[in-house]
Amino acid sequence: MLSWLESTSLAVWLGESPSVWAHPTVLTLHTAGLAVLVGACWVLDLRLLGINRHVPLAAFRWVFPVIAIGLTVNIVTGVLLFVKNASTLGTAVPFLVKMFLVAASVATLVPIRAHVLRGDDVSGVPAGNVRLWAVASILFWSAAVTAGRLLAYLVV
C-alpha cells in the first residue's frame, strides 16, 4: 500500500518535478499552516496561563476558526508530503511519534475549547485543570514541531 502511494502520479510529481509549485510550495504551505496553528494555540494557552488576564477569555474565541484553518492546511499538505515518501515515513518510528504528538496536541483543544466557549472565566484566572491542559498543549505542540523537524535528519 505504501509503495503504491509513492508510485501515484501525484507522488511522483511532488518528488521529481522541478516546478516551484511541487514540493517547495507544499513544504512552504505546511510550514505556514503550522505557524498559524501552533501560534494561535499558544496565544490561547498563554492567556489561560495568566498572560493578559485583564482581557476577557471570550475575546479569544476568534482563535478556534484560525486553528481550524491552520489544521486544515496542515492535514492537506501533510498528506501530500507523506505520499511523496510513504514507504519511508509509514514505517519510521520518529514519524509515528510525531503523529502521536500532533494527535495529543489536537486532543488538548477539546477541553480548552469547551472552557472558552462556556465563558465561565469571570475572575480572569482559569481553573487548575484548564491551566494543566494549556501546559500540556504547549509541551505537546513544542514536541510535535521538534519531532517534525528532526524527521529530516533521522528518517528522510
Buried (B, 14 or more C-beta within 10 A) or exposed (E): EBEEBBEEEEBEBBEEEEEEEBBEBBBEBBBBBBEBBBBBBBBBBEBBBEEEBEEBBEEBBEBBEBBEBBBEBBEBBBBBBBBBBBBBBBEBEBBEBBBBBBEBBBEBBEBBBEBBEEEEBEEEEBEEEBBBBBBBBBBBBBBBBEBBEEBEEEBE
